[in-house]
């Protein structure tokens, strides 16, 4: 069909981006093209197809019925085409291309950073763009291939692959516990100085299967960054409730000590999220398969 029509796939790609970004200007910024070029490209595509794809007004646009059908068909075809091209390139030259990855700042720095360099050394043909942000971004709209996330998955449109899970530990330095006393029961925490991770909220519950409690202390310091919280706790000024993956090394090295270890929190899943059509793209798949077991080793 494309040969008979002389259809330019680049025009179709531009049209798909206009719809995904819901504006010509948004698509232009993403594609790094002048807005006028994007507008002319869509008009040329309509001319080549002989149908109207978009109803335009001065302030907004909407898709025609045919435009909506073409968008859905075209998006899948372009995605499949991209995967096939990447597979062909991999078979000829090995994995290559650019992988765009996002992760929450604390999680990414703790469990992803150490392995990115290892991956790029193993796959020199692959470039990686990493965006550490606590904002849950729209992967399709922002052109992101892969997200490392923690918590309950919320977007059913994405493909999810579980990596592992993490609980939380009550930690302080040995010096602090020795000065104030190692807690033997939950109520022993009540008069101690608490350093709080503000993004955690105040509802996390510890349980040993029979009894349960949550930390009710008013925080002396509340902070929204785990690295800063850990540094404050390691200054022997109080205790904190910190994800296991973030203090595992310090506990093993004796820099921090966990207490009331028979009490556990509900496990929080850590997983990859990706647009469905990206799941088997060669470079992305290689990255996941390379990094996943390494992340599991530090959880």
N, C-alpha and C positions, 0 to 999 in steps of 0.2 A: 504493500500500500504506500509506504513512504517513498519507494522508488518511482511509483507511478505519479504521485503527487509532487515529487521533488521536495518533500517536507524536510525542513532543516530542524534537526533534533535540538539544536541550541535554542531555537525559538520556543519549542515546546518546554524546554527546561525553564526558560524565563517566565513563561506563562504559569507554570506550576509554582514558582517562587512568588509571583504576584499574588496568587490565591492563598498560599501558605502565610504570607506576611500581611495579607488583607489590604495591601496598598502598593501602588507603583513605587512610591518613595522608599518604603521599607525593603522591597525587593531590590531596588537599585543600590541601597546601602550594603545589603548582604552580598550582592554580586559585584559590587564596586564598579558600577556602570552609571553613566548619566541617566537621570530619570527619563529624559527625552528618548534615549536609546531603548530603554525598557518599553516605553509606550509604543514606539514605532515597531518594535519587535512583535508585540502582541497584535497590533494592527496588521502587520505583514502575515502573521500566522492565520489570522481570520481570513485574510484575502486568499492565502494558499489553500485553506480548507474550504472556502466558499460558505462559511457559516459564521454567525455572530456568537462569540463566546462570552462577551461581557456587555452588560448594559451600563453605560457611563452617565453620571450626572456631574455637576460641577464639584460636589463635595464627596461623593462616594460612588461605588460601583457594586453591582451584583452579577452573579453568573446567570446566564440563560440555562435552560434545561439541558441543551446540548453542551454548553460550556461546562456544566457540572459533571456530566457523564464523561466528557473528554478529559477533564482534570483527574478524575479517579482512575480512569484507564491509563492515562499518560503517566501519572505518578508511579503506578506499579511497573509499567513498562520501562521507565527510566531507571527505577531502582534495580530491576532485574538486569538491565543493560550494564549498569555500573558494576554489579556483582560479577557478571560474566567477564567483563573487561579486566577486573582485578584478578580474577581467577586465571585468566590467560596470561597476564603479566607475571603472576606468581610462578606459573608453570615454566615460563621462559627465563625469568631472572630472579626468582625468589620474591618473598613478600616485600612490597614497597608501597609508597604512598604516604599520606598524612592521616594520622588518627587524632581525632578531637575528643578529649576526655575531660569530664568534670567530676568533682568530688567535694564534699564539705571540707573546709579548711583543716580542721583538727584531724579528721579521719584520713584525709589524703596525705598530710604531712607524716602521720604516724605509720601508716601501713602501705602507702603507695609509693611515696617518694624514693625509698631505698631501692626499689626494683625497676624504676623507669630507666635508670642508667644501664642496668644489667640488660634490659631488653634492647635498648638501642645499640649496645655493643654486639648482641647476638644477631640483630636484624639491622644492619647498617643502611639498608634501603628504605627504612621507615622513619618518618619524622613524627613527633608527637607534640600536639598543642594541648597544654593542661590549663584548665580554668578551675582554681580552687575558690569556691563560693558557697556560702551557706544558703543561698537562694536556690530553690528547686526550679530549675529552668525547663522550658519546653524544648526537648531534645530535637524534635523534628523542625520546629520553627527556627531554632538557633543553629541548625546544622551540626549538632553534636552527635558523635557516633556512639559514645559509651559513657555511662554514669556509674560511679561507685556510690552507693547509697546505704544509709542505715535507718532502720525503723520499719514500720509496716508499709508494704508497697501500696500506693494509692492510685496509680494510673494504669488501668487495665489495658490500655492501648499499647503499652510497651511490653517487650519480651523481658522476662525476669529470669536470672540465674543466681541461685543462692550460693554464696561463698562460705558463710559460716555464721556465727552469732557471738554476741558478747554480753556479759552481765556487768554489774558494777561492784566495786569493792569500797569498803570503808578503810581509808588509809591515813597514816601520818608517819612521821619519822620515829625511829626507836627512841631518840632523845625526847620527843614530845610525850610519847606513851610512858616512858620511864618517869618523867616529871609529874605527869598527871594520873598515871596508873593505867595499865592495860585493861580495857573494858572486858568484863566477863559476862555481862548481860546487857540487853539494849538500854535499860534505864541508866547504865553507867555513862552513856553518852550525853545525858541531859544537861550536865553542868560544864561540858567541855566547849571549847571555842570551835565554831563551825565555819568552814570556808565553802561557799556554795557556788555550784555551776548554774548560773541563772537560766540557761536555756533548757535545763533539765526539768524545771518546774518543781513543785513541792510534793508530788504525788507518788514518787517511786517507793515501792513497798518491798521490804525484805521478809523472807519467810523460811522457816526450817521444816515446813510440812505440817507442823503442829501449831506453832505460834508465829505471829507476824508483827512487824512494826514498821514505821517510817520515821525518818529523821525529822524531828519537829523543832530543832534548835533554831533560834533566830540567827541568821548568818552575821558574823562580824564583817565579812567581806563577801560580796556577790559579784561574780565576774562571768563574762560570756565566752571566754576563751580557755580551752583546756590546758594549753601549754602554760599560760599565765597562772591558772589555778594550781597546776602541779608545782610550779616554782614557788608559789606562796606556801603551799603545804610542806615542801621540802625545806623551807626556812624555819621549820619547827614552831610555827605560830598557831597551829590548829590542825584539825582533821578535815578531810574532804571525802565526798562520794564521787568516785571517778571511774569511767569505763575501764574494764579489765585490760583491754588492748593498749590503753594509754599508759598504764603503770606496770605492766607485766615485767618489763626489763628492770625497772627500779626495784621491784619487790625481789626479783631473783638476785640482784646485786646487793641487797641489804640496805639500800638507800631509803626505802619505805617499808612499812610493815602493815599488813592487812589484819583486821580484827573481826571477831564475830563471824568467822568464815563458815560456820555451819548454816548461817542465814544467807539465802541467795535471792537475787532479783529475777523476775521473768526474763528469759533470754531475748535479746533484741537482734533481729536478723540483719546481716550485712550482705548485700547482693549487688550484682550488675543489673543495670537497666539499659535497654537499647531499643531503638526502632526495630520492628520485626525484620525489615528487609536488610538490616545491617548484621544480623546474627551470624551469618556464614561468610561475610566478606573476608577474604583471606587475611589481610593484615590485622583486622580487628579480632578475628578468631585466634590468630597466633598470639596476639597480645594477651587476650583473656587466658588462654591455655598456659602461657608462660608465667603470668603474674599470679593467677588464682592459687596454686599450691603454695606459693611463697607468702601470700597474704594469710592463708590458713595457718601457716607455721608460726605467725606472730599473734594470732588471736587467742 
